[in-house]
Amino acid sequence: MLLHSLIIGVVLYMLMVFVFKQNQQMAENRSILIASILLIYMILFGHGLPTKINKDL
């Protein structure tokens, strides 16, 4: 899960910098925020839709 959120964060950063031409610092902050939210989501619910909370917490 950590690796998935890291990959998503890096891809988002590259999209924001090279495609959307955002400031590097702003793109870094936004990609870290989105990747951390995704990591929390994946820890709580797994990779699927949120039907139930992970029982291993």
N, CA, C and O atoms as a Tripos MOL2 file, in Angstrom:
@<TRIPOS>MOLECULE
protein
  228   227    57     0     0
PROTEIN
NO_CHARGES

@<TRIPOS>ATOM
      1 N           0.8110   -1.1890    0.0000 N.3       1 MET1
      2 CA          0.0000    0.0000    0.0000 C.3       1 MET1
      3 C           0.8590    1.2580    0.0000 C.2       1 MET1
      4 O           0.5470    2.2440   -0.6680 O.2       1 MET1
      5 N           1.9450    1.2020    0.7630 N.am      2 LEU2
      6 CA          2.8480    2.3530    0.8040 C.3       2 LEU2
      7 C           3.4770    2.5850   -0.5600 C.2       2 LEU2
      8 O           3.6050    3.7230   -1.0100 O.2       2 LEU2
      9 N           3.8650    1.5030   -1.2120 N.am      3 LEU3
     10 CA          4.4700    1.6220   -2.5410 C.3       3 LEU3
     11 C           3.4710    2.1750   -3.5550 C.2       3 LEU3
     12 O           3.8320    2.9830   -4.4100 O.2       3 LEU3
     13 N           2.2270    1.7440   -3.4600 N.am      4 HIS4
     14 CA          1.2060    2.2450   -4.3830 C.3       4 HIS4
     15 C           0.9840    3.7420   -4.2050 C.2       4 HIS4
     16 O           0.9010    4.4790   -5.1870 O.2       4 HIS4
     17 N           0.8890    4.1940   -2.9570 N.am      5 SER5
     18 CA          0.6760    5.6260   -2.7400 C.3       5 SER5
     19 C           1.9090    6.4290   -3.1470 C.2       5 SER5
     20 O           1.7770    7.5610   -3.6110 O.2       5 SER5
     21 N           3.0970    5.8650   -2.9820 N.am      6 LEU6
     22 CA          4.3190    6.5390   -3.4110 C.3       6 LEU6
     23 C           4.3510    6.6980   -4.9290 C.2       6 LEU6
     24 O           4.6860    7.7670   -5.4390 O.2       6 LEU6
     25 N           4.0060    5.6440   -5.6400 N.am      7 ILE7
     26 CA          3.9810    5.7080   -7.1060 C.3       7 ILE7
     27 C           2.9470    6.7210   -7.5870 C.2       7 ILE7
     28 O           3.2160    7.5050   -8.4970 O.2       7 ILE7
     29 N           1.7680    6.7020   -6.9760 N.am      8 ILE8
     30 CA          0.7260    7.6560   -7.3530 C.3       8 ILE8
     31 C           1.1840    9.0820   -7.0840 C.2       8 ILE8
     32 O           0.9350    9.9730   -7.8960 O.2       8 ILE8
     33 N           1.8530    9.3110   -5.9510 N.am      9 GLY9
     34 CA          2.3610   10.6410   -5.6310 C.3       9 GLY9
     35 C           3.3910   11.1290   -6.6340 C.2       9 GLY9
     36 O           3.3620   12.2930   -7.0330 O.2       9 GLY9
     37 N           4.2950   10.2610   -7.0440 N.am     10 VAL10
     38 CA          5.3220   10.6430   -8.0190 C.3      10 VAL10
     39 C           4.6940   10.9440   -9.3790 C.2      10 VAL10
     40 O           5.0650   11.9140  -10.0400 O.2      10 VAL10
     41 N           3.7430   10.1090   -9.7910 N.am     11 VAL11
     42 CA          3.0660   10.3440  -11.0710 C.3      11 VAL11
     43 C           2.2930   11.6570  -11.0350 C.2      11 VAL11
     44 O           2.3290   12.4270  -11.9950 O.2      11 VAL11
     45 N           1.5930   11.9170   -9.9320 N.am     12 LEU12
     46 CA          0.8660   13.1790   -9.8060 C.3      12 LEU12
     47 C           1.8090   14.3740   -9.8420 C.2      12 LEU12
     48 O           1.5050   15.3880  -10.4700 O.2      12 LEU12
     49 N           2.9520   14.2570   -9.1710 N.am     13 TYR13
     50 CA          3.9300   15.3460   -9.1730 C.3      13 TYR13
     51 C           4.4120   15.6370  -10.5920 C.2      13 TYR13
     52 O           4.4700   16.7950  -11.0060 O.2      13 TYR13
     53 N           4.7520   14.5960  -11.3290 N.am     14 MET14
     54 CA          5.2400   14.7950  -12.6930 C.3      14 MET14
     55 C           4.1600   15.3950  -13.5820 C.2      14 MET14
     56 O           4.4470   16.2640  -14.4060 O.2      14 MET14
     57 N           2.9200   14.9400  -13.4220 N.am     15 LEU15
     58 CA          1.8210   15.5270  -14.1880 C.3      15 LEU15
     59 C           1.6550   17.0120  -13.8710 C.2      15 LEU15
     60 O           1.4990   17.8360  -14.7710 O.2      15 LEU15
     61 N           1.6920   17.3370  -12.5920 N.am     16 MET16
     62 CA          1.4850   18.7330  -12.1980 C.3      16 MET16
     63 C           2.6010   19.6400  -12.7050 C.2      16 MET16
     64 O           2.3450   20.7730  -13.1120 O.2      16 MET16
     65 N           3.8300   19.1480  -12.6810 N.am     17 VAL17
     66 CA          4.9640   19.9890  -13.0840 C.3      17 VAL17
     67 C           5.0780   20.0790  -14.6000 C.2      17 VAL17
     68 O           5.2180   21.1740  -15.1450 O.2      17 VAL17
     69 N           5.0210   18.9420  -15.2840 N.am     18 PHE18
     70 CA          5.3140   18.9410  -16.7150 C.3      18 PHE18
     71 C           4.0930   19.1600  -17.6050 C.2      18 PHE18
     72 O           4.2150   19.7510  -18.6780 O.2      18 PHE18
     73 N           2.9290   18.6990  -17.1830 N.am     19 VAL19
     74 CA          1.7330   18.8510  -18.0150 C.3      19 VAL19
     75 C           0.9760   20.1210  -17.6580 C.2      19 VAL19
     76 O           0.6080   20.9040  -18.5340 O.2      19 VAL19
     77 N           0.7450   20.3190  -16.3540 N.am     20 PHE20
     78 CA         -0.0530   21.4630  -15.9220 C.3      20 PHE20
     79 C           0.7830   22.7110  -15.6430 C.2      20 PHE20
     80 O           0.2290   23.7770  -15.3760 O.2      20 PHE20
     81 N           2.1260   22.5870  -15.7040 N.am     21 LYS21
     82 CA          3.0680   23.7040  -15.5370 C.3      21 LYS21
     83 C           2.8810   24.4300  -14.2050 C.2      21 LYS21
     84 O           2.8970   25.6600  -14.1540 O.2      21 LYS21
     85 N           2.7040   23.6660  -13.1340 N.am     22 GLN22
     86 CA          2.5750   24.2670  -11.8120 C.3      22 GLN22
     87 C           3.9540   24.5070  -11.2140 C.2      22 GLN22
     88 O           4.9470   23.9180  -11.6410 O.2      22 GLN22
     89 N           3.9930   25.3750  -10.2260 N.am     23 ASN23
     90 CA          5.2060   25.6300   -9.4680 C.3      23 ASN23
     91 C           5.6490   24.3180   -8.8140 C.2      23 ASN23
     92 O           4.8070   23.5470   -8.3520 O.2      23 ASN23
     93 N           6.9510   24.0580   -8.7710 N.am     24 GLN24
     94 CA          7.4500   22.7840   -8.2560 C.3      24 GLN24
     95 C           7.1000   22.5780   -6.7890 C.2      24 GLN24
     96 O           6.7330   21.4730   -6.3880 O.2      24 GLN24
     97 N           7.2120   23.6250   -5.9930 N.am     25 GLN25
     98 CA          6.9070   23.4870   -4.5720 C.3      25 GLN25
     99 C           5.4170   23.2220   -4.3530 C.2      25 GLN25
    100 O           5.0530   22.4070   -3.5050 O.2      25 GLN25
    101 N           4.5680   23.8910   -5.0950 N.am     26 MET26
    102 CA          3.1300   23.6710   -4.9660 C.3      26 MET26
    103 C           2.7620   22.2650   -5.4340 C.2      26 MET26
    104 O           1.9460   21.5950   -4.8020 O.2      26 MET26
    105 N           3.3530   21.8200   -6.5270 N.am     27 ALA27
    106 CA          3.0850   20.4710   -7.0290 C.3      27 ALA27
    107 C           3.5560   19.4190   -6.0250 C.2      27 ALA27
    108 O           2.8930   18.4000   -5.8300 O.2      27 ALA27
    109 N           4.6930   19.6660   -5.3950 N.am     28 GLU28
    110 CA          5.2030   18.7420   -4.3870 C.3      28 GLU28
    111 C           4.2500   18.6560   -3.1960 C.2      28 GLU28
    112 O           3.9230   17.5620   -2.7350 O.2      28 GLU28
    113 N           3.8090   19.8030   -2.7050 N.am     29 ASN29
    114 CA          2.8940   19.8140   -1.5630 C.3      29 ASN29
    115 C           1.5750   19.1220   -1.8920 C.2      29 ASN29
    116 O           1.0610   18.3440   -1.0880 O.2      29 ASN29
    117 N           1.0340   19.4010   -3.0610 N.am     30 ARG30
    118 CA         -0.2450   18.7930   -3.4440 C.3      30 ARG30
    119 C          -0.1180   17.2950   -3.6570 C.2      30 ARG30
    120 O          -0.9980   16.5370   -3.2480 O.2      30 ARG30
    121 N           0.9570   16.8580   -4.2890 N.am     31 SER31
    122 CA          1.1150   15.4260   -4.5390 C.3      31 SER31
    123 C           1.3500   14.6650   -3.2320 C.2      31 SER31
    124 O           0.8700   13.5420   -3.0830 O.2      31 SER31
    125 N           2.0790   15.2580   -2.2880 N.am     32 ILE32
    126 CA          2.2770   14.6190   -0.9840 C.3      32 ILE32
    127 C           0.9540   14.5270   -0.2340 C.2      32 ILE32
    128 O           0.6580   13.5020    0.3800 O.2      32 ILE32
    129 N           0.1600   15.5860   -0.2800 N.am     33 LEU33
    130 CA         -1.1400   15.5800    0.3870 C.3      33 LEU33
    131 C          -2.0540   14.5020   -0.1910 C.2      33 LEU33
    132 O          -2.6580   13.7310    0.5540 O.2      33 LEU33
    133 N          -2.1530   14.4480   -1.5120 N.am     34 ILE34
    134 CA         -3.0350   13.4630   -2.1540 C.3      34 ILE34
    135 C          -2.5350   12.0420   -1.8990 C.2      34 ILE34
    136 O          -3.3340   11.1460   -1.6270 O.2      34 ILE34
    137 N          -1.2220   11.8270   -1.9840 N.am     35 ALA35
    138 CA         -0.6710   10.4920   -1.7490 C.3      35 ALA35
    139 C          -0.8880   10.0560   -0.3000 C.2      35 ALA35
    140 O          -1.1640    8.8830   -0.0500 O.2      35 ALA35
    141 N          -0.7680   10.9730    0.6520 N.am     36 SER36
    142 CA         -0.9880   10.6040    2.0510 C.3      36 SER36
    143 C          -2.4570   10.2880    2.3190 C.2      36 SER36
    144 O          -2.7620    9.3760    3.0870 O.2      36 SER36
    145 N          -3.3680   11.0340    1.6920 N.am     37 ILE37
    146 CA         -4.7950   10.7280    1.8330 C.3      37 ILE37
    147 C          -5.1020    9.3540    1.2380 C.2      37 ILE37
    148 O          -5.8750    8.5850    1.8090 O.2      37 ILE37
    149 N          -4.5000    9.0510    0.1000 N.am     38 LEU38
    150 CA         -4.7040    7.7320   -0.5130 C.3      38 LEU38
    151 C          -4.1360    6.6110    0.3510 C.2      38 LEU38
    152 O          -4.7240    5.5320    0.4320 O.2      38 LEU38
    153 N          -2.9960    6.8590    0.9970 N.am     39 LEU39
    154 CA         -2.4130    5.8530    1.8770 C.3      39 LEU39
    155 C          -3.3330    5.5820    3.0640 C.2      39 LEU39
    156 O          -3.5550    4.4280    3.4280 O.2      39 LEU39
    157 N          -3.8650    6.6370    3.6630 N.am     40 ILE40
    158 CA         -4.8040    6.4620    4.7780 C.3      40 ILE40
    159 C          -6.0320    5.6830    4.3190 C.2      40 ILE40
    160 O          -6.5060    4.7880    5.0190 O.2      40 ILE40
    161 N          -6.5400    6.0250    3.1460 N.am     41 TYR41
    162 CA         -7.7040    5.3200    2.5910 C.3      41 TYR41
    163 C          -7.3950    3.8400    2.4010 C.2      41 TYR41
    164 O          -8.1950    2.9830    2.7750 O.2      41 TYR41
    165 N          -6.2270    3.5360    1.8160 N.am     42 MET42
    166 CA         -5.8840    2.1380    1.5550 C.3      42 MET42
    167 C          -5.6510    1.3660    2.8510 C.2      42 MET42
    168 O          -5.9430    0.1720    2.9150 O.2      42 MET42
    169 N          -5.1290    2.0330    3.8870 N.am     43 ILE43
    170 CA         -4.9450    1.3570    5.1700 C.3      43 ILE43
    171 C          -6.3020    1.0400    5.7970 C.2      43 ILE43
    172 O          -6.4980   -0.0450    6.3450 O.2      43 ILE43
    173 N          -7.2340    1.9860    5.7160 N.am     44 LEU44
    174 CA         -8.5460    1.7790    6.3310 C.3      44 LEU44
    175 C          -9.4200    0.7970    5.5660 C.2      44 LEU44
    176 O         -10.0440   -0.0740    6.1730 O.2      44 LEU44
    177 N          -9.4760    0.9220    4.2470 N.am     45 PHE45
    178 CA        -10.4400    0.1660    3.4580 C.3      45 PHE45
    179 C          -9.8160   -0.8330    2.4920 C.2      45 PHE45
    180 O         -10.5490   -1.6140    1.8850 O.2      45 PHE45
    181 N          -8.5230   -0.8450    2.3270 N.am     46 GLY46
    182 CA         -7.8980   -1.7070    1.3300 C.3      46 GLY46
    183 C          -7.9700   -1.0490   -0.0390 C.2      46 GLY46
    184 O          -8.1170    0.1690   -0.1420 O.2      46 GLY46
    185 N          -7.8680   -1.8500   -1.0790 N.am     47 HIS47
    186 CA         -7.8660   -1.3010   -2.4330 C.3      47 HIS47
    187 C          -9.2610   -1.1640   -3.0260 C.2      47 HIS47
    188 O          -9.4230   -0.5550   -4.0830 O.2      47 HIS47
    189 N         -10.2550   -1.7120   -2.3740 N.am     48 GLY48
    190 CA        -11.6100   -1.6880   -2.9130 C.3      48 GLY48
    191 C         -12.4160   -0.4950   -2.4170 C.2      48 GLY48
    192 O         -11.8930    0.4330   -1.8010 O.2      48 GLY48
    193 N         -13.7010   -0.5600   -2.7110 N.am     49 LEU49
    194 CA        -14.6150    0.4680   -2.2430 C.3      49 LEU49
    195 C         -14.8410    0.2990   -0.7410 C.2      49 LEU49
    196 O         -14.7030   -0.8050   -0.2150 O.2      49 LEU49
    197 N         -15.1860    1.3790   -0.0530 N.am     50 PRO50
    198 CA        -15.3040    1.3110    1.4150 C.3      50 PRO50
    199 C         -16.5870    0.6230    1.8810 C.2      50 PRO50
    200 O         -17.5340    1.2900    2.2970 O.2      50 PRO50
    201 N         -16.6170   -0.6930    1.8130 N.am     51 THR51
    202 CA        -17.7800   -1.4310    2.3050 C.3      51 THR51
    203 C         -17.6550   -1.7320    3.7900 C.2      51 THR51
    204 O         -18.6580   -1.7740    4.5030 O.2      51 THR51
    205 N         -16.4250   -1.9420    4.2620 N.am     52 LYS52
    206 CA        -16.1850   -2.1730    5.6850 C.3      52 LYS52
    207 C         -14.7680   -1.7390    6.0200 C.2      52 LYS52
    208 O         -13.8990   -1.7170    5.1490 O.2      52 LYS52
    209 N         -14.5340   -1.3960    7.2730 N.am     53 ILE53
    210 CA        -13.2100   -0.9580    7.7230 C.3      53 ILE53
    211 C         -12.3330   -2.1870    7.9470 C.2      53 ILE53
    212 O         -12.8170   -3.2460    8.3470 O.2      53 ILE53
    213 N         -11.0470   -2.0310    7.6840 N.am     54 ASN54
    214 CA        -10.0780   -3.0990    7.8550 C.3      54 ASN54
    215 C         -10.0890   -3.5750    9.3100 C.2      54 ASN54
    216 O          -9.9330   -2.7610   10.2200 O.2      54 ASN54
    217 N         -10.2680   -4.8600    9.5380 N.am     55 LYS55
    218 CA        -10.3510   -5.4080   10.8920 C.3      55 LYS55
    219 C          -8.9860   -5.6110   11.5320 C.2      55 LYS55
    220 O          -8.9080   -5.9020   12.7250 O.2      55 LYS55
    221 N          -7.9120   -5.4650   10.7720 N.am     56 ASP56
    222 CA         -6.5670   -5.6780   11.2960 C.3      56 ASP56
    223 C          -5.9910   -4.4360   11.9660 C.2      56 ASP56
    224 O          -4.8270   -4.4440   12.3670 O.2      56 ASP56
    225 N          -6.7680   -3.3790   12.0940 N.am     57 LEU57
    226 CA         -6.2640   -2.1460   12.7050 C.3      57 LEU57
    227 C          -6.2110   -2.2610   14.1940 C.2      57 LEU57
    228 O          -5.8110   -1.3150   14.8720 O.2      57 LEU57
@<TRIPOS>BOND
     1     1     2 1
     2     2     3 1
     3     3     4 2
     4     3     5 am
     5     5     6 1
     6     6     7 1
     7     7     8 2
     8     7     9 am
     9     9    10 1
    10    10    11 1
    11    11    12 2
    12    11    13 am
    13    13    14 1
    14    14    15 1
    15    15    16 2
    16    15    17 am
    17    17    18 1
    18    18    19 1
    19    19    20 2
    20    19    21 am
    21    21    22 1
    22    22    23 1
    23    23    24 2
    24    23    25 am
    25    25    26 1
    26    26    27 1
    27    27    28 2
    28    27    29 am
    29    29    30 1
    30    30    31 1
    31    31    32 2
    32    31    33 am
    33    33    34 1
    34    34    35 1
    35    35    36 2
    36    35    37 am
    37    37    38 1
    38    38    39 1
    39    39    40 2
    40    39    41 am
    41    41    42 1
    42    42    43 1
    43    43    44 2
    44    43    45 am
    45    45    46 1
    46    46    47 1
    47    47    48 2
    48    47    49 am
    49    49    50 1
    50    50    51 1
    51    51    52 2
    52    51    53 am
    53    53    54 1
    54    54    55 1
    55    55    56 2
    56    55    57 am
    57    57    58 1
    58    58    59 1
    59    59    60 2
    60    59    61 am
    61    61    62 1
    62    62    63 1
    63    63    64 2
    64    63    65 am
    65    65    66 1
    66    66    67 1
    67    67    68 2
    68    67    69 am
    69    69    70 1
    70    70    71 1
    71    71    72 2
    72    71    73 am
    73    73    74 1
    74    74    75 1
    75    75    76 2
    76    75    77 am
    77    77    78 1
    78    78    79 1
    79    79    80 2
    80    79    81 am
    81    81    82 1
    82    82    83 1
    83    83    84 2
    84    83    85 am
    85    85    86 1
    86    86    87 1
    87    87    88 2
    88    87    89 am
    89    89    90 1
    90    90    91 1
    91    91    92 2
    92    91    93 am
    93    93    94 1
    94    94    95 1
    95    95    96 2
    96    95    97 am
    97    97    98 1
    98    98    99 1
    99    99   100 2
   100    99   101 am
   101   101   102 1
   102   102   103 1
   103   103   104 2
   104   103   105 am
   105   105   106 1
   106   106   107 1
   107   107   108 2
   108   107   109 am
   109   109   110 1
   110   110   111 1
   111   111   112 2
   112   111   113 am
   113   113   114 1
   114   114   115 1
   115   115   116 2
   116   115   117 am
   117   117   118 1
   118   118   119 1
   119   119   120 2
   120   119   121 am
   121   121   122 1
   122   122   123 1
   123   123   124 2
   124   123   125 am
   125   125   126 1
   126   126   127 1
   127   127   128 2
   128   127   129 am
   129   129   130 1
   130   130   131 1
   131   131   132 2
   132   131   133 am
   133   133   134 1
   134   134   135 1
   135   135   136 2
   136   135   137 am
   137   137   138 1
   138   138   139 1
   139   139   140 2
   140   139   141 am
   141   141   142 1
   142   142   143 1
   143   143   144 2
   144   143   145 am
   145   145   146 1
   146   146   147 1
   147   147   148 2
   148   147   149 am
   149   149   150 1
   150   150   151 1
   151   151   152 2
   152   151   153 am
   153   153   154 1
   154   154   155 1
   155   155   156 2
   156   155   157 am
   157   157   158 1
   158   158   159 1
   159   159   160 2
   160   159   161 am
   161   161   162 1
   162   162   163 1
   163   163   164 2
   164   163   165 am
   165   165   166 1
   166   166   167 1
   167   167   168 2
   168   167   169 am
   169   169   170 1
   170   170   171 1
   171   171   172 2
   172   171   173 am
   173   173   174 1
   174   174   175 1
   175   175   176 2
   176   175   177 am
   177   177   178 1
   178   178   179 1
   179   179   180 2
   180   179   181 am
   181   181   182 1
   182   182   183 1
   183   183   184 2
   184   183   185 am
   185   185   186 1
   186   186   187 1
   187   187   188 2
   188   187   189 am
   189   189   190 1
   190   190   191 1
   191   191   192 2
   192   191   193 am
   193   193   194 1
   194   194   195 1
   195   195   196 2
   196   195   197 am
   197   197   198 1
   198   198   199 1
   199   199   200 2
   200   199   201 am
   201   201   202 1
   202   202   203 1
   203   203   204 2
   204   203   205 am
   205   205   206 1
   206   206   207 1
   207   207   208 2
   208   207   209 am
   209   209   210 1
   210   210   211 1
   211   211   212 2
   212   211   213 am
   213   213   214 1
   214   214   215 1
   215   215   216 2
   216   215   217 am
   217   217   218 1
   218   218   219 1
   219   219   220 2
   220   219   221 am
   221   221   222 1
   222   222   223 1
   223   223   224 2
   224   223   225 am
   225   225   226 1
   226   226   227 1
   227   227   228 2
@<TRIPOS>SUBSTRUCTURE
     1 MET1         2 RESIDUE 1 A MET
     2 LEU2         6 RESIDUE 1 A LEU
     3 LEU3        10 RESIDUE 1 A LEU
     4 HIS4        14 RESIDUE 1 A HIS
     5 SER5        18 RESIDUE 1 A SER
     6 LEU6        22 RESIDUE 1 A LEU
     7 ILE7        26 RESIDUE 1 A ILE
     8 ILE8        30 RESIDUE 1 A ILE
     9 GLY9        34 RESIDUE 1 A GLY
    10 VAL10       38 RESIDUE 1 A VAL
    11 VAL11       42 RESIDUE 1 A VAL
    12 LEU12       46 RESIDUE 1 A LEU
    13 TYR13       50 RESIDUE 1 A TYR
    14 MET14       54 RESIDUE 1 A MET
    15 LEU15       58 RESIDUE 1 A LEU
    16 MET16       62 RESIDUE 1 A MET
    17 VAL17       66 RESIDUE 1 A VAL
    18 PHE18       70 RESIDUE 1 A PHE
    19 VAL19       74 RESIDUE 1 A VAL
    20 PHE20       78 RESIDUE 1 A PHE
    21 LYS21       82 RESIDUE 1 A LYS
    22 GLN22       86 RESIDUE 1 A GLN
    23 ASN23       90 RESIDUE 1 A ASN
    24 GLN24       94 RESIDUE 1 A GLN
    25 GLN25       98 RESIDUE 1 A GLN
    26 MET26      102 RESIDUE 1 A MET
    27 ALA27      106 RESIDUE 1 A ALA
    28 GLU28      110 RESIDUE 1 A GLU
    29 ASN29      114 RESIDUE 1 A ASN
    30 ARG30      118 RESIDUE 1 A ARG
    31 SER31      122 RESIDUE 1 A SER
    32 ILE32      126 RESIDUE 1 A ILE
    33 LEU33      130 RESIDUE 1 A LEU
    34 ILE34      134 RESIDUE 1 A ILE
    35 ALA35      138 RESIDUE 1 A ALA
    36 SER36      142 RESIDUE 1 A SER
    37 ILE37      146 RESIDUE 1 A ILE
    38 LEU38      150 RESIDUE 1 A LEU
    39 LEU39      154 RESIDUE 1 A LEU
    40 ILE40      158 RESIDUE 1 A ILE
    41 TYR41      162 RESIDUE 1 A TYR
    42 MET42      166 RESIDUE 1 A MET
    43 ILE43      170 RESIDUE 1 A ILE
    44 LEU44      174 RESIDUE 1 A LEU
    45 PHE45      178 RESIDUE 1 A PHE
    46 GLY46      182 RESIDUE 1 A GLY
    47 HIS47      186 RESIDUE 1 A HIS
    48 GLY48      190 RESIDUE 1 A GLY
    49 LEU49      194 RESIDUE 1 A LEU
    50 PRO50      198 RESIDUE 1 A PRO
    51 THR51      202 RESIDUE 1 A THR
    52 LYS52      206 RESIDUE 1 A LYS
    53 ILE53      210 RESIDUE 1 A ILE
    54 ASN54      214 RESIDUE 1 A ASN
    55 LYS55      218 RESIDUE 1 A LYS
    56 ASP56      222 RESIDUE 1 A ASP
    57 LEU57      226 RESIDUE 1 A LEU
